[in-house]
Amino acid sequence: MEDAIVLYPSPGRGHLISMVELGKHILKYHPSFSITILILSKPNTNTNSTSPNYVESSTDQYMATVNSTTPSITFHHLPPISKVPPSTSSFLEMNYLIPRLNNQNLHQTLKTISQTSKLRAFIIDFFCDASFEVASNIDIPTYYFFTSGASALALFLYMPTLHKNVDKSFKDLGNMPIDIPGLPPIPASDMPVGILNRNNQLYEYFLNTATHMAKSNGLLANTFESLETKAIVALSNGLCVPDGVTPPIFCIGPLISSSNQDGDAHECLNWLNSQPSRSVVFLCFGSMGLFSAKQLKEMAAGLENSGQRFLWVVRNPPPDKEKEPNLDELLPKGFLERTKDKGFVVKQWAPQVEVLSHESVGGFVTHCGWNSVLEAISVGVPMVAWPLYAEQRLNRVFLVEEMKVALGLKEMEDGLVSAEELEKRVRELFESEVGREVRERVLGFREEAMVAQKEGGSSHVALTKLAQLWKQTQHE
Ligand SMILES: O=c1ccn([C@@H]2O[C@H](COP(=O)(O)OP(=O)(O)O[C@H]3O[C@H](CO)[C@@H](O)[C@H](O)[C@H]3O)[C@@H](O)[C@H]2O)c(=O)[nH]1
């Protein structure tokens, strides 16, 4: 019987891509494993019809591409479920309620796989916690794949302790510094958005996830040791969990999405080909980053005044976020014409991995999503940190204060970033001594990321240990 590893992403293309990359990474070094990725079924009712995660036809196309390029990864679709309960939060619906409704099917599927192969490990996406109880009921070694960094992992594992020691919601504590082992003091207002309010269901969800993670067989993190040494030491020494015993941590990153996932070339890459080396600042804000029309106008003015070359991904402001942006309406009058020799605006989505690794790109204004951070570090591109949602404000603290690979942007009281502020930071990144130092630091981490992945490097060793552990597992 072959050795099988089952991966379970939560819905949505971003989560699927991360799991596919994890699967490919395991196969690259340990090709004898078979990798099955379970795909949550779409609800049969139309109650969920507005959810972007379930109408993404691009996910099917993506899976087809993976099937043809990496046939050793199998996608297994769980049977459809019939009902989705009403939920107050689409996040909870996606990541908790729907996975929970799929638990019976999941149970059956894992049992079936164990009958035909040696099921060595079940790896759950951090956002798919509802399945933890299934795995523990049928006694399969269960791991969590944490798609953000070790510092964010330290915070999440520390949540039950914080919950006990801090008696108010973080949202009511202003900038009060919160102490977390392995991290610099984090202002309460910079805590991840989902846990700011202790009275909502999301907070409870993450608290439960933290408790389950601490009981799992191990935690896989998309990072590398020398990038987040302090947090990793705190985690490994058991300082982040209530009983002082953390499950083994495997830092196996950086896992970077393969470029050109759907095989289409993008016109912005041609434009980059004609720009001078390291001259372009790239502005891109993850899979969900959106700005108001007012903010977009400020950004345009800041970029124009900075005099720097730029490549900017623009989306339509909420609520019509799926609509193609009308650039003539959204951007200042004459902006596109005036900047046509220096700038390139892409609507909706750019091939970020390819852009960042292009020789002409010399800086990155980012929302601090962890994949974006790792993608920039892996190719040595310095950043300007502009966090928007999720745990990105927390990431900004490490990027700017600890790793010193990014410059921080100041927001005004109403949350807007002014044109002057953006201009100042972009100029600073490209023209100042501080910018030069940030560039040097990130180039240093690029080297360390390469070393970590090489044979004998920390991430390679971590993956080898994990594979050895799986091979030794007696569960059959
Ligand atoms: O125009 C675009 C926009 C994004 N991307 C890619 O999309 C991914 C975006 O990932 P990430 O930077 O991590 O941002 P989010 O999509 O916002 O990711 C969520 O998941 C991350 C990992 O858990 C968290 O760190 C973030 O805060 C959370 O918002 C990256 O691979 C980008 O290369 C593109 O290729 N083109």
The ligand as an SDF file (V2000), in Angstrom:
LIG
                    3D

 36 38  0  0  0  0  0  0  0  0999 V2000
   -3.2100   41.1270   -8.4070 O   0  0  0  0  0  0  0  0  0  0  0  0
   -2.8420   40.1760   -7.7090 C   0  0  0  0  0  0  0  0  0  0  0  0
   -3.1370   40.0770   -6.3330 C   0  0  0  0  0  0  0  0  0  0  0  0
   -2.6540   38.9940   -5.6280 C   0  0  0  0  0  0  0  0  0  0  0  0
   -1.9350   38.0270   -6.2600 N   0  0  0  0  0  0  0  0  0  0  0  0
   -1.4430   36.8570   -5.5040 C   0  0  0  0  0  0  0  0  0  0  0  0
   -2.3890   36.5220   -4.5110 O   0  0  0  0  0  0  0  0  0  0  0  0
   -1.7440   36.1170   -3.3250 C   0  0  0  0  0  0  0  0  0  0  0  0
   -2.2060   37.0250   -2.2170 C   0  0  0  0  0  0  0  0  0  0  0  0
   -1.8530   36.4560   -0.9960 O   0  0  0  0  0  0  0  0  0  0  0  0
   -1.5170   37.3130    0.2930 P   0  0  0  0  0  0  0  0  0  0  0  0
   -0.4870   38.3170   -0.0070 O   0  0  0  0  0  0  0  0  0  0  0  0
   -1.1890   36.3710    1.3930 O   0  0  0  0  0  0  0  0  0  0  0  0
   -2.8060   38.1370    0.5920 O   0  0  0  0  0  0  0  0  0  0  0  0
   -4.3430   37.7080    0.8260 P   0  0  0  0  0  0  0  0  0  0  0  0
   -4.9100   37.2000   -0.4000 O   0  0  0  0  0  0  0  0  0  0  0  0
   -4.9790   38.9100    1.3830 O   0  0  0  0  0  0  0  0  0  0  0  0
   -4.2200   36.5390    1.9130 O   0  0  0  0  0  0  0  0  0  0  0  0
   -4.8850   36.1780    3.1050 C   0  0  0  0  0  0  0  0  0  0  0  0
   -4.1100   35.0720    3.5900 O   0  0  0  0  0  0  0  0  0  0  0  0
   -2.7780   35.3740    3.9810 C   0  0  0  0  0  0  0  0  0  0  0  0
   -2.0950   34.0820    4.3820 C   0  0  0  0  0  0  0  0  0  0  0  0
   -2.7470   33.5040    5.4530 O   0  0  0  0  0  0  0  0  0  0  0  0
   -2.7740   36.4050    5.0930 C   0  0  0  0  0  0  0  0  0  0  0  0
   -1.4550   36.7400    5.4690 O   0  0  0  0  0  0  0  0  0  0  0  0
   -3.5200   37.6470    4.6000 C   0  0  0  0  0  0  0  0  0  0  0  0
   -3.5570   38.6450    5.6010 O   0  0  0  0  0  0  0  0  0  0  0  0
   -4.9320   37.2460    4.2100 C   0  0  0  0  0  0  0  0  0  0  0  0
   -5.6640   38.3570    3.7830 O   0  0  0  0  0  0  0  0  0  0  0  0
   -0.2460   36.2270   -3.5620 C   0  0  0  0  0  0  0  0  0  0  0  0
    0.2520   34.9590   -3.8890 O   0  0  0  0  0  0  0  0  0  0  0  0
   -0.1530   37.1560   -4.7580 C   0  0  0  0  0  0  0  0  0  0  0  0
    0.9630   36.8750   -5.5730 O   0  0  0  0  0  0  0  0  0  0  0  0
   -1.6350   38.1240   -7.5830 C   0  0  0  0  0  0  0  0  0  0  0  0
   -0.9780   37.2500   -8.1600 O   0  0  0  0  0  0  0  0  0  0  0  0
   -2.1100   39.1950   -8.2630 N   0  0  0  0  0  0  0  0  0  0  0  0
  1  2  2  0
  2  3  1  0
  2 36  1  0
  3  4  2  0
  4  5  1  0
  5  6  1  0
  5 34  1  0
  6  7  1  0
  6 32  1  0
  7  8  1  0
  8  9  1  0
  8 30  1  0
  9 10  1  0
 10 11  1  0
 11 12  2  0
 11 13  1  0
 11 14  1  0
 14 15  1  0
 15 16  2  0
 15 17  1  0
 15 18  1  0
 18 19  1  0
 19 20  1  0
 19 28  1  0
 20 21  1  0
 21 22  1  0
 21 24  1  0
 22 23  1  0
 24 25  1  0
 24 26  1  0
 26 27  1  0
 26 28  1  0
 28 29  1  0
 30 31  1  0
 30 32  1  0
 32 33  1  0
 34 35  2  0
 34 36  1  0
M  END
$$$$
